[in-house]
Structure formats: structure tokens, C-alpha cells
């Protein structure tokens, strides 16, 4: 009966790759690093433009937009409530009472930015639609009342 296999204490020596293979790998690596750099720069510009546009749109409508705590990553801890602010911060109220502000425009928080915006956009769209409807209702009301007032004013002018 054969015994357990005995491992040799002699270290394995890696067979060196050809210089051409190593150089080709390094070239691909250089291209990938260059693309990452370009993409990161583009991402930064897009996030800055997004933040400005979001601020301009959101600021006159609301001070904060709720975010579903269930979509937030577990790394944030036990979140009770969360809101995104017009300047691009996520304000988190933890179940233990702590409050935390997370800058969504920060490079380390870009994935969180996408999650938060994806969750908050339907509520933002509803807020815009609600605001438009309120303004339309006021215009309709004031237009009707104004026509009647103008009619009365015209009658008074005729009477004299």
C-alpha cells in the first residue's frame, strides 16, 4: 500500500517567458493604463458637469431628495434614512442616531453616486411633474379670475 505523497522541499523554478512575450505584455499594460487615465479624466469632467446641472435643477425645487436606504451598500452600515442634497452630498442617518455626509462627487464614491442617482431620479422626475402641475393649475385659476376681473373693470368703465 503506497504511503502519503511526500512533497519535495526543492522550490519550483519558474520557466522565464521570452523577452518578446514580456515586452508585449508590458505594451498592453501601458495601453490599458493610458486608457484608464483618459477614462478617469473624462469621468471627472462628467461628474463635475452632472453636479452643476443637478444643482441648478434641484435647488429651486427641494432642499433634499430621499434615497431608499435599501439600495445603499452595506459598507455604509445600518442606514435608517438617506437624502441626496443639491450640492452632491448624501446625508445618511444611521439607526444608532449617527449622521454622516458622503461627498458623492469624490472619486472613491462614484459607484455610490450611480446607485443614488439611479434610485433618486424617479422621485426627482415626479417632483418636477408635480411642480409643473401646480404651476399650470395656478395659471388656469388666475387666468379665469383675471378674465372675470377684466370684464367687471370694463363694465365699470362703461358705467362711468
Residue pairs with C-beta under 8 A, 6 or more apart in sequence:
40 107
43 110
44 107
47 105
47 110
47 113
48 105
50 117
51 87
51 88
51 105
54 86
54 88
55 86
55 87
55 88
57 124
57 128
58 65
58 86
58 124
59 86
61 127
61 128
61 131
62 86
62 127
63 85
63 86
64 83
64 84
64 85
64 91
65 83
65 84
65 120
65 123
65 124
65 127
66 81
66 82
66 83
66 120
66 123
67 82
67 83
67 84
67 90
67 116
67 119
67 120
68 82
68 119
69 79
69 80
69 81
69 82
71 115
71 116
71 118
71 119
72 79
72 82
72 92
72 112
72 115
72 116
73 112
73 115
76 92
76 100
76 102
77 94
78 94
78 95
78 96
79 92
79 93
79 94
79 95
80 93
80 94
80 95
81 92
81 93
82 90
82 91
82 92
82 93
82 116
83 90
83 91
84 90
84 91
84 104
84 116
84 117
84 120
85 91
88 103
88 104
88 105
88 113
89 101
89 102
89 103
89 104
90 101
90 102
90 104
90 112
90 116
91 99
91 100
91 101
91 102
92 99
92 100
92 101
92 102
93 99
94 100
102 109
102 112
103 109
104 112
104 113
104 116
105 113
